[in-house]
Amino acid sequence: FPTRTMATYEQTQTLTVLDMESGTAAESSCTLSALRDGKPLVLDLWHTKCVRCPEALTKLDAIAGSGKHPGVVFAACALSLCDKPDPPTSEEAGREAVIELVDDMWDNLKHCYMTADEKAAAKVELEFTAVPFCIVFGADGGVRYKGDPSKIDFATVFDAPAASEEAVVEAVAKISLKPEVKPLGESNHAAAAAPVLGFGNDDEDF
């Protein structure tokens, strides 16, 4: 890991928790440590132009709603695209777009948003370059897994020892290549096993 400890990173990494009931973003951000709140945390990172992210979020939502992992916080954090070509007009517009896209979907997950600056800090600390990307924290704040969410073994991941740097690097290296991109549906609320986002494309790297 980078020079700072994960405990220090948790206390300094900020994000905004989205209030899906009111359809607005929270007025103030919280830290990753506050989001975890002393519990195991499964945090899925995604963005609105990722074609594989809806499937990952749908599977994670089903696991979160299964009741098999009481006491575990399941969260999905949308990453800002304000630093990319053809960006949203503002971070506020980016947050509002996320709220609109996830409305009535993935209700078992806590939804969050990272600004471009917050995303930059997370990319350095968590060492990821593409999404979907998932990181699992134990109740002690130690990293149990990070990498492709489809490769998480939820039967054992929370009992695993904190991952060593070598194990994390190996896990990241196993992230699969992009599948063939299929045309997206027209509706964000299409009745499909894995809904597609309204303005997605095949650009998963960011």
N, C-alpha and C positions, 0 to 999 in steps of 0.2 A: 504494500500500500504506500501512498505518498507519505511524507514525513509526519503529518499530523495524525493523531490517533483517531480511530473511528468515533470514540466518545466525544472528542473535541469537534469533529466534523458534524456529528448529529446536532450539537448545540448551536452551530453557526449556520448550517444550511437552512435557508428559509424557503417557504412555499405558501401559496394561498389555498385555503380550504374553501371549496365551492359549496354554497348553500343551495342544494338542488330543489329543496321544497319551495323556497321563495324565488328561485331562478336568478339569484344574484350572487356575486362573489362576496366573500367576507371582507369587511372593511380593513382588517389588519391581517398580516401574515403570521404564520406560526413556524416553529422550528421542526425539523425532522424528529428531534427528540420528543417534543410535545405531541406530535402526531402518534408516535409509537407509545408514549405514556407508560413505559415500563413493561410493555407486553411484546410478544413476538409480532413482527410486522412483515407482511408481504407487500412490496411496493412495485407496481408495474409502471414502467415509463413508456410513453407513447406520444405520438403527435397526429394531427389531423390529416396529414398527407401520407400516412402509412397504410398500405393495403393489407398487411398481415395483422395489424394491431387489433381490429375488431374481433377476429377469431380468438386471439389470446385473451382479450378482455371478457369475452363470452364464457370461455372455459374457466377463467379465474372467478367470475361472478357465480358460476354454478358451484364451484368448490366452496366459496365463501358462504353460500346459502345452504349448503348441505348439512350444516350443524355438526360436522365431524371435527371441527377445529375451534371449539369455544375458547374465547380469550385471545384469539389471534386477530390482529387488525389487518384487514385487506383493503388496500388503497390503490387507486389508479391516478397517476399524475401526468397530465397533459403538458407537453413542453412547448414553449413559445417558438414561433417561427418568425418573430419580428426581425431576426438577424439574417433572414434568408431572402432570395429574390422574390418579388411580388408578395411582400409581407402584409400582414394585417395593418390597418392604419395606426393602431396603437396596441399596447398590452391590454388595455381594457376591451378593445374590440376582439382581441384574441381570446380573452377569457369568455366573453359573451358568446363567441362562436362555439367554444367548447361546451358551454352550458346548453346551447341549443341542440348540438349534435348528440349529447348523451342524455337528453331529457327522456325520461321513462325507460331508459335502458341501463343495465348493469346496476340495479338498485341495491345490491348487496355490497357494493364497494363504496368506500369514501373517495370522493373525487376532489382532486387538487390541481393546481396550475403552477408552473414555474415560469418566471420571466426569462428573457434571454440571458440576463446576467446571472440569475440563479441557475439556469441550465448550464452555463459555462463552468460554474463552480462545481456542479455535480459531475460533469463530464471529466473534469480533472481528477476528482476524488474517487469516483466510482469506475473510472477507466472504461467508458463505453463510447461507441461511435455510431451505433445504429439501434433502431428499435424494431420490434418490441424487445425490451430489456427488463429483467426482473431481478430484484435484490431481496433476499430474505434475511431479516435480522432475528436473532434470538431474543429472549426476554432480557438478557444481559447486555444487549446492544451489539454483540458479536455477529459478524457476517457468517451466515450458514450457507449461502449460495448467492451467486450472481451470474447472469447469463440469459440464455434463451428460456423463456417461461415454460415452453413445452417440455423441457427436460427435467423439471423439478419433480422429485419423488416426495409427495406430500405425506406419505406414510412414515418417512424417516427424517425428513429435512430438519424438523424442529429439535430432534434429539441428537443431531450431528454436532461434533465439536466445531468451534469457530474455524472457518476456513483459513488455511494458510495461503500465503501469496501465491505459491506454486499451484495449489489446487484451484484457486480462483482463475489464474491465467489459463489453466487447462480447460476449465469450464467455459470460459469466454471463447477459447479457440474452437470449441465444438459447436458453436452457433452455426446453424445450417445456412446454406446459401439461399438466396431468394427463389421462391417457386415462380413458375410462369404466371405472369400477371393476367388476370381475367377481367373483362369489362365490368365496371361497377354498375350497380343498380341505380335507378333514378331517385328512389326514395330512401331517406335515412331510416325510416321505420319499416322497411320491407320485411315481410314475414320470411325470414331465413334463419338458419341455424347460427350463422355468423353475420350479423348485419354489417353493411358497408357504410363508411362515412360519406357525407354528402359531397365533399370536394376532394376525395382522395386521389392519389396517383401512385406511381411505383417508386417514388423517391423516399426510400427508407433511411438513407444516410443523410446526416445533417450536421 
